[in-house]
């Protein structure tokens, strides 16, 4: 088809270990939980309290996810530092 020239942009790589991504998601769930707390009465009247518990569950799972990603990052770092056999 012809010769093609590709330009590679000088950008930093994305967060490959996922720690920052999970931290941001956890903070978003926490902010949503705190923002919904003043409306607890209204949510209860309308049967929508599951929104609060969903946000709280997102925070809990996010904290577990942060720990998982940190351990995975550490294992990958340790593995990369091993001398070649």
N, C-alpha and C positions, 0 to 999 in steps of 0.2 A: 504494500500500500504506500510505501514511501518512507522516508526517514522522518522520525519525529524527535523533537527536542523537548525534554521535560525540564521544567524549572522546579527546584526544590526550595520552598520558602524557609527562611531561617527562623523557625519558631521552636519554642520549647516543647518537649513532649508532654502529653497529657499525664495526669496523675494515674500511673499504671497500677499502683497498689490499691487504690480505692479508698484510702483512709480519709482524705479530704472530702471526697464525694459523700461518704457515709456520714461524716461529721456535719456537713451542710444539711443533709436530709434530716438528721436527728434534730438539729436546731430548728428547722422549719416546722417539724411536728411539735416541738416544745412551744414555739411561738403561737402556733395555731391552738394548742391546748390552753395556754394562758389567755389568749384572745377570746376563747369561747367560755371561759369560766364565769364572767359576769352575766352571761345569758343562760345560766344553768336552769333557772326557773322557766324561762320561755321554752328552752329545749325539752324540758320535762313535760310541759303542757302539750307539746306537739309530738311527743314520743320520739324525739331525735337525740336522746342522750348518748346514743351509740357513737355520735361524732366525737364526743369527749373521750370515750374509751378507745376509740380508734386512734386518736392522737396520742394518748398515753401509751398504747401498745406500740405505736410507731417509735416513740422515744425509747421504750424498753428494748425493742428489737434493734434499734439503731445503736444503742450502747453495746449490745452484744456484737453487732456487726463491726463496730469500731475496734473492739478487742480482737475479733477474728482477723480483721485486715491488718492490724498492727502485728499480730503474731505471724501472719503470712509474710508480711514485709520483712520481719526479722529473720525468718527462715530462709527467705530468698537472698537476703544480704549475707547471711552465714554461708549459704551454699555457694554464692559467687566468690566469697573470699577463700574458699578451700583451694589448696594447691592442686594442680592437675595431676592425676595419677598416671 
